[in-house]
Amino acid sequence: MSENKFPKITEEGLASLRERIGVKITNTIEPWNYEATRDAIRHYAHGIGDDNPLWCDPEYAKNTKFGDVVALPSFMFTTSRIISGYCGGLSGIHAMWAGADWNWHKPVLRNDEIRTEAYLKDLVEHQTKFAGRSFQQIYHVDFYNQHGDLVADADSWVFRTDRDEARERGTKYTDVKGKVEPHTDEQLAEWSKLYDKEEIRGATPRYWEDVMEGEELPTMMKGPMTVTGFICYAQGWGGLYIRANKLAYKMQQAHPGTGIKNRFNVPDCPERVHWDEDFALQVGAPGAYDYGPERTSWLTHHCTNWMGDDGFLSKHKSQIRRHNPDGDVIFIKGQVTRKFQENGKCYVEISQRAETHRGELSATGAAIVELPSRG
């Protein structure tokens, strides 16, 4: 085995981290967005490839029940670094964002101001194929608007993994590590038909009475993955550790574990696994790969396209099951598994599954959508 290049998970570090469970976090870094401005909403939507005019076009949106553009549900990732994967403790240990359990209570309207409250909820040990002994670090975040209304709450989690273990002994990506698979022009042409056919339900209501259990949602494609696409997401979302010059230096001084030396011996951010192929391979990934919150946002995009302007995404739970490296394509499929009524409102439950073009499970999702009723 090669010599260790990175810090190790220690019992002392775990004990210190457990002392934070249930304690309100007061010293986190500021969010990418404090306010849901027209530009902030549009930049995030475009970062996930979502051109729904309800988020992006004020002229269209003024004729909806909202009267103006509103924030897409996953925009909330931009208003909290904690929900997006910024985690404390275990300095220098790799963190991989792996899922979220969301509840939305009210729409976030244009120019709403968002504040958050967060705490570490739990720390759970797992044995994984990716890196052996790993720890699921779960946070809870509440989101409030300027009126003090709770607009959303969520749990999200990262897996803290030993980079050296993942690189040297992890087995999850043994068969695909370093594998280059150019796509044929015929494949690209066939896949592109899904983009041509992608439907935004929009102003046409999808009534609860018209939906059948077992009904399938249209398949949504994302990809082929490119580093350019990952950077597009970072532009809308803000990233966790992306800083330049003096601001990068100040962050690394405050948090030394965020400054990992690059090939020029210069401290650089751990987030570069999303655009630096060599560094991604060093931490055990199959190559530069997409962001976890990005993939969850694709799953919720799948739901909002289907439900239309008069629907409301009430809940969504996602689990990220593998990395999507540069070159991968994923296909998101969904099915209505249940219809029900509760407190005078009409809901459907949707099960989602995202697979790569090789048939590998990329992510799963489960959504509860409120739909309008003809009654």
Secondary structure, DSSP 8 states (H G I E B T S, - for coil): -----S----HHHHHHHHTTBT-B-------S-SB--HHHHHHHHHHTT---HHHH-HHHHTTSTTSS-B--GGGGGGG-TTTTT---SSTT-EEEEEEEEEEE-S--BTT-B-EEEEEEEEEEEEEETTTEEEEEEEEEEEEE-TTS-EEEEEEEEEEEE-HHHHHHH--TTTTTTT------HHHHHHHHHHHHH----TTS---GGG--TT-EEEEEEE-S--HHHHHHHHHHH--SS---HHHHHHHHHH-GGG-EE-TTS-EE-GGGGGT-HHHHHHTT-SSSB--HHHHHHHHHHHHHHHH-TT-EEEEEEEEE-S--BTT--EEEEEEEEEEEEETTEEEEEEEEEEEETTS-EEEEEEEEEE-----
